[in-house]
Amino acid sequence: MQALFIGQTYIDVVFITDHMPTGDEKHVASDYAVSFGGNAVTAAFCCAKLGIVPDLIATAANDWLGRMFQDMCAKYAISLHGRKVNQSSLSFIMPKDGKRAIVRCRDDEHIHPFPMLNLGGCRALHVDGHQPDAAMHYAKVCREAGILTSLDGGGLRTNTHELLEFIDVAIVAERLCEQMDLTPEKMLDYLKSRGCKIGGVTMGEKGLFWYDETGTVQVMPAMPIPRERVIDTNGAGDVFHGAYIYSYLAHPGKSWREHFDFARAASTFKIQRLGNEAGLPTLVDIAKVRHEFEVRV
């Protein structure tokens, strides 16, 4: 095990349409994609695609969607440690104009306790707040063992405040700021107060507002991609997380500015593709994006 990711499994159905039917209407979407979904789950697939295959603790149901997800993990050689639920979870996602509307169908009633794993060789943990008992347990264990802990703070969970005490790198969404009634500046202060060594707020086209190892606050602007090339922003943050975990594992001597710069290019690749799987970049893809925009750290 090189890294462990913990999250909630979704199957994402992403579609593009210029009209949402109501009543007895029917309408044909102009394009669609079906792929794996979920914050930490998508991040795990991104890390695997880039070349470092993690282990994954995620919900698993004994139904046809669950078996399809197992096939997806096998394709990427991800070791899935399933936590049983009755039904697979689904997300229906409609991207439009750089935004995305989402309807989630979620079963997070876990039938069994989370699996206990041997963390020998593990160098990073990434959680998204789902499976809060598992996230808290492994964050504590990893902190004690000196293993990097990372949080995707996409939204407020039941134990977000307690969990942050054991998180080294906390990158949160603007949505969390809104839920906690904090400005991005106050959010960084809050993350510092919880002991997070690196903290940041992803702000879409406005970039990343973050602080580094010294506590210095800075802005990493988004890449200047033309708006007409933005197809699907769903999953861009998850790809960002998976890419910086990969960068940390592959190049532990680099600064977090360099890790985030790498991840910024990965998420820029993602938003130009429909669906999570199509949006997973290779190292060559990231190099091309950085060359196109002449990015220099």
Secondary structure, DSSP 8 states (H G I E B T S, - for coil): --EEEEE--EEEEEEE-S----TT-----SEEEEEEE-HHHHHHHHHHHHT---EEEEEEESSHHHHHHHHHHHHTT-EEEEEEESS--EEEEEEETTEEEEEEE-----SS-------TT--EEEE-SSSHHHHHHHHHHHHHHT-EEEEEE-S--TTHHHHGGG-SEEEEEHHHHHHTT--HHHHHHHHHHTT-SEEEEE-GGG-EEEE-TT--EEEE------GGG----TTHHHHHHHHHHHHHHH-TTS-HHHHHHHHHHHHHHHTTSSSTTTT---HHHHHHHHHHTT---
